[in-house]
Every structure is written in structure tokens, then in C-alpha cells.
């Protein structure tokens, strides 16, 4: 009878450990899901900002420079 009682106690302890592990996995899964949603929203916002920046900068046209002329050597007023 004592062996059965000890085995039952070990089984209860093991079940508690499994329960804690499952709770931990569940918490991390929820956190990862929330972070994935946040990352998706941030990526969409960044994509929209890039699209808007592309639209805004598309209005500017620079004169073509000869291949030997570096932008850094060209006065800003001539661009």
C-alpha cells in the first residue's frame, strides 16, 4: 500500500510539472502571437511610409551628371 501511495504522489508531482510547462508554453505562444501581430502592423506602416516617400520624392527630377562627376563634388546649387 505504501508503494502505491508513493507512486501516486510522484504522479501528482509529475502532473503538476507538466501543467506548469504547458502554462509556460501557452504564455510564450500568446506573447509570440502578440509580437507577430505588432510586427505585421509595423511592417505595414513602414510599407505605407515608404510608398508615400516614393510618391513625394517622385516629383523631383535631377539633371543627369556625366559618369565622371561625383555627386559629392557637385555644388548643391547645380543639382
C-alpha positions in Angstrom: 0.0 0.0 0.0 2.9 2.4 0.8 4.3 1.9 -2.7 1.0 2.8 -4.3 0.8 5.9 -2.2 4.4 6.9 -3.1 3.7 6.3 -6.8 0.5 8.3 -6.7 2.5 11.2 -5.0 5.1 11.1 -7.7 2.5 11.0 -10.4 0.8 14.1 -8.9 4.1 15.9 -8.8 4.8 15.0 -12.4 1.4 16.2 -13.5 2.0 19.5 -11.7 5.3 19.9 -13.6 3.6 19.1 -16.9 0.8 21.6 -16.0 3.4 24.3 -15.3 5.3 23.5 -18.5 2.0 23.7 -20.5 1.1 27.0 -18.9 4.6 28.4 -19.7 4.4 27.2 -23.3 0.9 28.8 -23.6 2.1 32.1 -22.2 5.1 32.2 -24.6 2.8 31.3 -27.5 0.5 34.1 -26.7 3.4 36.5 -26.4 4.8 35.4 -29.7 1.4 35.8 -31.3 1.1 39.3 -30.0 4.6 40.2 -31.2 3.9 38.8 -34.6 0.7 41.0 -34.9 2.7 44.0 -33.8 5.5 43.3 -36.3 2.9 42.8 -39.1 1.3 46.2 -38.2 4.7 47.9 -38.0 5.7 46.4 -41.4 2.5 47.6 -43.0 3.1 51.1 -41.5 6.7 51.1 -42.8 5.5 49.9 -46.2 2.9 52.7 -46.4 5.5 55.3 -45.3 7.9 54.0 -48.0 5.1 54.2 -50.6 4.3 57.8 -49.5 8.0 58.7 -49.6 8.3 57.3 -53.0 5.3 59.3 -54.2 6.7 62.5 -52.6 10.2 62.1 -54.0 9.0 61.1 -57.4 8.2 64.7 -58.0 11.8 65.7 -58.0 14.0 65.3 -61.1 17.7 65.8 -61.1 19.7 66.7 -64.1 21.9 63.8 -65.4 25.5 64.1 -64.4 28.3 62.8 -66.5 29.7 59.5 -65.2 33.0 61.1 -64.1 31.2 63.7 -61.9 30.6 62.6 -58.4 27.6 63.9 -56.6 29.7 64.9 -53.6 31.9 67.1 -55.8 28.9 68.9 -57.4 27.8 72.1 -55.7 24.3 71.7 -54.3 23.0 74.7 -56.3 23.7 73.0 -59.6 21.6 69.9 -58.7 
